[in-house]
Amino acid sequence: MGLLDRALSVEQASKEGKGSASSLLKRASVLRNQAEATPEKKKAFSVEPSPVSDRISPEHTAREVLKDLSLLKESYEAPAQWFQTLKNHLKIRKGALLLPDANEGILSPWAITGYDRTTYFRLRIPTSYLYNVFHRSPSVIVRLSKEKALELEPHFSSREFGLIDSLLIYGIFFQEKLIGALIVSDSPILAWEMPILGLFFTVIDELSASLLYAFRSNRQEKLKSRVFFDLQAFNKALPSDGVEKALLCTLDPRPLVEAFRADNPELDTFLTIRDIASFLSNILDGAPVLIHPEHSTLYVLHMDTHADGELLIHQLESALKHLFPELSTLPSLGMRVTQVQLPLSL
């Protein structure tokens, strides 16, 4: 079932008072009961406003987040939209959604807000670290004091780490496999007590995990490609059958990235460009693609020199617009094709 269909099921189930979505919404109301069990928990439930904190009701917020998440479609933008939903409802001023990079054994930012540029590039957290953290935790979340988060200090700028009082990490698992993590270092929810935090994220966990798993599976299927960041490595990957010429398609990915970021400003530019390159490689059955940051250009090599260059461009642009509906508003993606001598020199 797609998430759009699932959204309709959520609405119907909530009306009928049955089904998994209904039980999720009912579990959200448990937040109120647990929070009001004692005066201390009641105080934690209704965080008093302060210059750096706004009042947030866990029960109301859980319902609103569930409603918005259930409306998200399984798409390339889904993780950024998931993050935007939580950012808005939880008033996250500094935080990031990290997704796995299996090739490097890390989780890196897919969507991020509030952190400085240095942290934006440093925030690559080893998957092994997060597995160890959650292996010791009975919950889907951990809240680390600055002292307990010292191991993560190299992944922040000195300025940003100096501003951290506590760090919340929500681990998103599907069938015991880590498929994402939300980190938050500035939000009113950091004032909630751990039982309230744990229950809140447990309530939204089913939809969150399903959404990110669908994205991960779809993305992995499309990333069986050959993408290079170095011209020498690119040339080494060329066929060794003596082919001397090929068609070279060039594309400036920046307008495409801007089209994606129009509604999702937290999208990671580097990962977006890498995924565009991967899709191009797959469209051409594993053709080598070079990402050249200095030229802000993608170079795609097509070995069939007898192919019609204009038709090839049309096919590539049509395929990209099909894979990425956000690009359909662009009259042209600006791809060009020329015949080049191999090995490639720029």
PyMOL commands that set and color helices and strands:
alter all, ss='L'
color gray80, all
select helices_A, chain A and resi 3-16+20-35+39-45+58-70+78-90+117-122+127-135+150-155+158-163+188-191+194-222+231-236+254-261+269-283+309-323+325-329
alter helices_A, ss='H'
color red, helices_A
select strands_A, chain A and resi 94-101+106-113+125-126+141-145+166-174+177-186+226-228+245-251+288-292+297-302+336-341
alter strands_A, ss='S'
color yellow, strands_A
deselect
rebuild
show_as cartoon
